[in-house]
């Protein structure tokens, strides 16, 4: 199972970090509600990307905690 995080969007492509490497994926191949920072999972049996909402929430919590520590 391939996992990645949306780094940014560039035109018709999303730039996804997968195992430290950046990969371009057509925006049309992603869920319509995909956003920067979302954690994704590629489901090979369905040949599609899905948002891993639990992992996305955990990442956002970790980032918020780090930001809070910086500003203490």
C-alpha positions in Angstrom: 0.0 0.0 0.0 1.4 3.4 -1.0 1.0 6.3 1.4 1.8 9.9 0.8 1.1 13.5 1.9 0.0 16.3 -0.5 2.7 18.9 -0.4 1.2 21.4 -2.8 -0.8 21.9 -6.0 0.8 23.1 -9.3 -1.8 23.6 -12.0 -3.4 20.3 -12.9 -1.1 18.3 -10.6 -0.7 17.6 -6.9 2.8 17.1 -5.7 2.7 14.2 -3.2 5.6 13.2 -0.9 6.0 9.5 -0.9 8.8 8.0 1.1 10.8 11.2 0.9 10.4 11.5 -2.9 8.1 13.9 -4.7 5.6 12.6 -7.3 3.2 14.4 -9.6 -0.3 13.1 -9.6 -3.2 14.5 -11.7 -5.6 16.4 -9.5 -8.4 14.5 -11.3 -7.0 11.3 -9.8 -7.5 12.5 -6.3 -10.7 12.9 -4.2 -12.4 16.2 -5.0 -12.0 17.4 -1.4 -8.2 16.7 -1.2 -6.2 19.5 0.3 -2.6 20.4 1.0 -1.4 18.5 4.0 -3.8 15.6 3.6 -2.5 12.1 4.1 -3.3 9.8 1.2 -3.4 6.1 0.7 -3.4 4.5 -2.8 -5.8 1.6 -2.9 -4.4 -0.7 -5.6 -7.5 -2.9 -5.9 -9.6 0.1 -6.7 -6.8 2.0 -8.5 -7.5 5.2 -6.6 -6.2 7.5 -4.0 -8.2 8.0 -0.8 -7.8 10.5 2.0 -6.7 8.9 5.3 -8.6 11.2 7.6 -7.3 9.7 10.8 -3.6 10.1 9.7 -4.4 13.6 8.4 -5.9 14.6 11.8 -2.9 13.1 13.6 -0.4 15.1 11.4 -2.3 18.3 12.0 -2.3 17.8 15.7 1.5 17.1 15.7 2.1 20.2 13.7 0.0 22.3 16.0 1.9 21.0 19.1 5.2 21.8 17.4 4.0 25.3 16.6 2.7 25.8 20.1 6.2 24.8 21.5 7.9 27.3 19.3 5.8 30.2 20.5 6.1 29.3 24.2 
